Amino acid sequence: MNLVEYQRIKNNLPSKVQLVAVSKTKPEEDIQTLYDQGQRIFGENKAQEMKTKHEHLPADIQWHFIGHLQTNKIKYIVPFVTLIHSIDSFELLKEVDKLAVKNGRVINCLLQFHIASEETKFGFAFNECEAMLQNPEFQQLKNVSICGVMGMATFTDDKELVRNEFKTLKKYFNLLKDKYFATKDDFKEISMGMSEDYPIAIEEGSTLIRVGSAIFGARNYAKL
């Protein structure tokens, strides 16, 4: 845990950018330590792990789900999740809506786009997303609220490639805002940037950076 780095990141964040402290695989004690420093937004990528942490930690934590979400795991997080960053298919969004209805909630969601050169990353192609937004079925979803977009850049030392991928995501955000969400004030989030590339992401318009290892230390792969 690097509290000095945490404070440095927080102190240098522009006012319109929020820090999601990525606590996946990290113990509850570490989350509590950061909570005691004033951090309230935490990101997890495993639904059941997030549910357990939610049950044991302070109630005012805002839990953001940032990983690939399987439809059969949505039920674990729908009662309390603040924001799902990783909506990457229409089927997933419909399932979130269905379970949100059962829980009497409206779930805030981001549309995840595939912007990286790596095939292993998830996300919509832009034309797939447009097809969903133009589908009459989409208009029937009343218990999900689309608040913006998310993307992961290629894991590389090529800063220009990373910058161009973030520019692509910002372009997608602008196109969607103009064409589909012009009157939706809460369509305003661009979730991009992690420990190794968040300064570039901020320069390119990120409003949510997802930082884990720079704060918590190396990920504990034994828990994955």
C-alpha positions as CSV (number, residue, x, y, z in Angstrom):
1,M,0.0,0.0,0.0
2,N,1.5,3.3,-1.1
3,L,-0.4,6.1,0.7
4,V,2.1,8.7,-0.5
5,E,1.4,7.8,-4.1
6,Y,-2.4,7.8,-3.4
7,Q,-2.3,11.3,-2.0
8,R,-0.1,12.5,-4.9
9,I,-2.6,11.1,-7.4
10,K,-5.5,12.6,-5.6
11,N,-3.8,16.0,-5.2
12,N,-3.0,16.3,-8.9
13,L,-6.4,15.2,-10.2
14,P,-8.4,17.8,-12.2
15,S,-11.7,18.7,-10.6
16,K,-13.7,16.8,-13.2
17,V,-11.8,13.5,-12.8
18,Q,-12.6,10.9,-10.2
19,L,-10.3,8.2,-8.9
20,V,-11.6,4.6,-8.9
21,A,-9.3,2.7,-6.5
22,V,-9.0,-0.7,-8.1
23,S,-9.1,-3.1,-5.1
24,K,-9.6,-6.4,-6.9
25,T,-7.8,-9.3,-5.1
26,K,-6.8,-6.9,-2.3
27,P,-7.9,-7.6,1.4
28,E,-10.6,-5.7,3.1
29,E,-8.0,-4.2,5.5
30,D,-6.4,-2.4,2.6
31,I,-9.7,-1.0,1.4
32,Q,-10.5,0.2,4.9
33,T,-7.1,1.9,5.1
34,L,-7.8,3.8,2.0
35,Y,-11.3,4.5,3.1
36,D,-9.9,6.1,6.2
37,Q,-7.9,8.4,3.9
38,G,-11.1,9.6,2.4
39,Q,-11.4,7.3,-0.6
40,R,-15.0,6.3,-1.4
41,I,-15.0,4.8,-4.9
42,F,-13.6,1.3,-5.3
43,G,-13.4,-0.9,-8.3
44,E,-13.7,-4.7,-8.4
45,N,-13.8,-7.3,-11.2
46,K,-15.3,-10.3,-9.5
47,A,-18.9,-10.2,-8.6
48,Q,-18.9,-12.5,-5.6
49,E,-15.7,-10.9,-4.2
50,M,-17.3,-7.5,-4.5
51,K,-20.5,-8.7,-2.8
52,T,-18.5,-10.1,0.2
53,K,-16.5,-6.8,0.5
54,H,-19.7,-4.8,0.3
55,E,-21.1,-6.8,3.2
56,H,-18.1,-6.3,5.4
57,L,-17.1,-2.7,4.7
58,P,-18.7,0.8,5.3
59,A,-22.1,1.3,3.7
60,D,-21.2,4.6,2.0
61,I,-18.6,3.0,-0.3
62,Q,-19.4,3.4,-4.0
63,W,-18.7,0.1,-5.6
64,H,-17.8,0.2,-9.3
65,F,-17.8,-3.1,-11.3
66,I,-15.0,-2.8,-13.8
67,G,-14.4,-6.4,-15.1
68,H,-16.0,-8.6,-17.7
69,L,-19.4,-9.4,-16.2
70,Q,-21.1,-12.8,-16.8
71,T,-24.9,-12.7,-16.9
72,N,-25.1,-15.4,-14.2
73,K,-23.1,-13.2,-11.8
74,I,-25.2,-10.0,-12.1
75,K,-27.5,-11.0,-9.3
76,Y,-24.6,-10.7,-6.8
77,I,-24.0,-7.0,-7.4
78,V,-27.3,-5.5,-8.6
79,P,-28.7,-4.8,-5.1
80,F,-25.9,-2.3,-4.3
81,V,-23.5,-1.6,-7.3
82,T,-23.0,2.2,-8.0
83,L,-21.8,1.9,-11.6
84,I,-21.1,-1.0,-14.0
85,H,-18.3,0.1,-16.3
86,S,-18.2,-3.0,-18.5
87,I,-21.5,-3.4,-20.5
88,D,-20.1,-5.0,-23.7
89,S,-23.3,-6.6,-25.2
90,F,-27.0,-6.0,-25.6
91,E,-27.8,-9.3,-23.9
92,L,-25.8,-8.3,-20.8
93,L,-27.6,-4.9,-20.6
94,K,-31.0,-6.6,-20.9
95,E,-30.1,-9.0,-18.1
96,V,-29.0,-6.1,-15.9
97,D,-32.2,-4.3,-16.6
98,K,-34.3,-7.4,-15.7
99,L,-32.6,-7.9,-12.4
100,A,-32.7,-4.2,-11.6
101,V,-36.5,-4.3,-12.0
102,K,-36.6,-7.2,-9.4
103,N,-34.5,-5.1,-7.0
104,G,-36.4,-1.9,-7.5
105,R,-33.3,0.0,-8.7
106,V,-32.0,1.9,-11.7
107,I,-28.5,0.8,-12.4
108,N,-26.0,3.2,-13.9
109,C,-23.9,1.7,-16.7
110,L,-21.1,2.5,-19.1
111,L,-20.8,1.1,-22.6
112,Q,-17.4,-0.7,-23.0
113,F,-15.7,-0.3,-26.4
114,H,-12.9,-2.4,-27.8
115,I,-10.3,0.3,-28.6
116,A,-7.1,-1.7,-28.1
117,S,-5.1,-3.7,-30.7
118,E,-5.2,-6.7,-28.4
119,E,-8.0,-9.1,-29.4
120,T,-8.3,-10.5,-25.8
121,K,-10.0,-7.3,-24.6
122,F,-13.8,-7.1,-24.5
123,G,-16.1,-4.3,-25.8
124,F,-18.5,-3.2,-28.5
125,A,-17.4,-2.2,-32.0
126,F,-19.0,1.2,-32.7
127,N,-21.5,-0.2,-35.3
128,E,-22.6,-2.9,-32.9
129,C,-23.3,-0.3,-30.2
130,E,-25.3,1.9,-32.7
131,A,-27.4,-1.2,-33.7
132,M,-28.3,-1.7,-30.0
133,L,-29.2,1.9,-29.5
134,Q,-31.4,1.9,-32.5
135,N,-33.2,-1.3,-31.5
136,P,-36.7,-0.7,-30.3
137,E,-36.0,-3.1,-27.5
138,F,-33.4,-0.7,-26.1
139,Q,-36.1,1.9,-25.6
140,Q,-38.0,-0.5,-23.4
141,L,-35.2,-0.8,-20.8
142,K,-36.3,1.5,-18.0
143,N,-34.0,0.2,-15.1
144,V,-30.6,0.9,-16.6
145,S,-29.2,4.4,-17.2
146,I,-26.4,4.8,-19.8
147,C,-24.0,7.3,-18.3
148,G,-21.0,7.2,-20.7
149,V,-18.3,4.9,-22.1
150,M,-15.4,2.8,-21.0
151,G,-12.3,1.4,-22.8
152,M,-8.9,-0.1,-22.1
153,A,-5.9,0.9,-24.2
154,T,-3.3,-1.6,-25.4
155,F,-0.7,-2.6,-22.8
156,T,2.4,-1.2,-24.4
157,D,5.2,1.3,-24.0
158,D,4.0,3.0,-27.2
159,K,2.5,6.2,-25.7
160,E,1.3,7.5,-29.1
161,L,-0.7,4.3,-29.7
162,V,-2.2,4.6,-26.3
163,R,-3.1,8.2,-26.9
164,N,-4.7,7.5,-30.2
165,E,-6.8,4.7,-28.6
166,F,-8.0,7.1,-26.0
167,K,-8.8,9.7,-28.7
168,T,-10.9,7.0,-30.4
169,L,-12.9,6.5,-27.2
170,K,-13.4,10.2,-26.7
171,K,-14.6,10.4,-30.3
172,Y,-17.1,7.6,-29.7
173,F,-18.3,9.4,-26.6
174,N,-18.9,12.6,-28.6
175,L,-20.7,10.8,-31.4
176,L,-23.0,9.0,-29.0
177,K,-23.7,12.2,-27.0
178,D,-24.6,14.1,-30.1
179,K,-26.7,11.5,-31.7
180,Y,-28.4,9.5,-28.9
181,F,-27.9,11.3,-25.5
182,A,-27.9,15.0,-26.2
183,T,-30.6,15.7,-23.7
184,K,-29.3,13.2,-21.0
185,D,-27.3,15.3,-18.6
186,D,-25.8,12.3,-16.8
187,F,-24.3,10.9,-20.0
188,K,-21.0,12.5,-19.1
189,E,-18.5,9.8,-18.0
190,I,-15.4,8.6,-19.9
191,S,-13.8,5.7,-18.0
192,M,-10.2,5.3,-19.3
193,G,-6.8,5.2,-17.9
194,M,-5.1,2.8,-15.4
195,S,-1.9,2.9,-13.3
196,E,0.4,3.0,-16.3
197,D,-1.4,5.3,-18.6
198,Y,-3.9,7.5,-16.6
199,P,-2.0,10.8,-17.2
200,I,-2.5,10.4,-20.9
201,A,-6.1,9.4,-20.4
202,I,-6.7,12.6,-18.4
203,E,-5.2,14.7,-21.1
204,E,-7.6,13.0,-23.6
205,G,-10.7,13.6,-21.6
206,S,-11.1,10.9,-19.0
207,T,-13.5,11.5,-16.2
208,L,-12.9,8.3,-14.3
209,I,-9.4,6.7,-13.9
210,R,-9.1,3.2,-12.7
211,V,-5.9,2.9,-10.6
212,G,-4.9,-0.2,-8.7
213,S,-1.3,-1.3,-8.6
214,A,0.1,2.2,-8.3
215,I,-1.7,2.5,-5.0
216,F,-2.2,-1.0,-3.6
217,G,1.0,-2.6,-5.0
218,A,1.3,-5.6,-7.4
219,R,-1.8,-7.6,-7.9
220,N,-2.1,-10.8,-5.9
221,Y,-2.5,-13.3,-8.8
222,A,-2.9,-16.2,-6.3
223,K,-6.4,-14.9,-5.6
224,L,-7.4,-14.6,-9.3
